[in-house]
Amino acid sequence: MSHEDLPRFELAFPGPLRDRLVAAVLADVKTATTGLCEEYERLGEPLPVAGERSVVVDSGGRPVAVVETTDVRVVPLGEIDLPYVMEEGEGHTSVAEWRAAHERFWHGEEMRAALGDPEFTVDDGTRVVTQRFRVVERLAARAAEEILDIVDEHDNVIGTAPRAEAYARRLRHRCAFVFVRDGRDRIFVHRRTPGKLIFPSRYDMFVGGVVGAGESYDDAALREAEEELGVSGLARPVPLFSFLYEGAAGHTWWSRVYEVRCDLPVSPQAEEVAWHAFLTEEELERRLPEWEWVPDGLEAYRRMRARRPG
């Protein structure tokens, strides 16, 4: 049976949470997941069965891995213990922390709408389905398996890790941000694709990405800018400043900001860029409160503006 014939294995709802969980699965950090018995019952879906295989999909509906269920149990929510919490691989260090995060999800508008019950709540007696699984095939993990340098708070390399593991475990790594202007001084702005490992479908006023293991910031800035813009022969981006990004969700990376002039016709990567345009600075400023921006790019842009003379 090919993976096209397998049932879908969907974690959470499409969006940042799903993409974080998928990254953890690809990194073999997440080997268990928990569902509500009531969800299966209301949707008329059978419970998973040990030995069956299914295909993990990302927020864009793309298959990324085949997993095999190894164990299924129906238990009261109050019986979830710490060893199982660790198998879920979501970074929780206590049952209470795990419980609080799952209650926020199960009591959220999307889940209550899916259940058709705007007042739905869980308690210790709520029946949940614990499902353990293993990855048997990775279908689209090239980006997730890219090896990154892991750094300390002073930007010194202290180890390496696959990209998906770095995201899932919130390991500090390195990123390059490139601010691109065209010959008319307009700024390249784009919307990320839904399949990005983090911040899918958000807008960004920078191109760039992670710095590979052993790669310099300068080389990464040029490589990422040419790849994302779909050009070759771009001038080397000029470094402006560095800062340590520490996001509210625990994401953290050392970030070096660059700028470059691009007079070449751009042809952005379809797997990276869902939409793009060159905007004047006034147009960009008007869009700041209207569009949902990647938080690290927004912080870099604000720092860049603050450094301007006058």
Protein Blocks (a to p, Z undefined) as FASTA:
>chain_A
ZZklpccddehjedjklmmmmmmmmnomagcdcddfklmmmnopacddehiacddddfko
pafbdcddfbdcdddfklpcfklmmmnonopabfklmmmmmmmmmmpmklmmmnopakbc
cdfklccdddddddfbdfblmlmmpccddddfkopafbdcdfklmmmnopacdddddddd
dfkopacdddddfkbfbhghiacfbecddddehiafklmmmmmmmmmnopghiacdddfb
dcddddfkopacdddddddddfbdcdddfklmmbdcdddfklmmmmmmmpccdfklmmmm
mmmmmmpgZZ
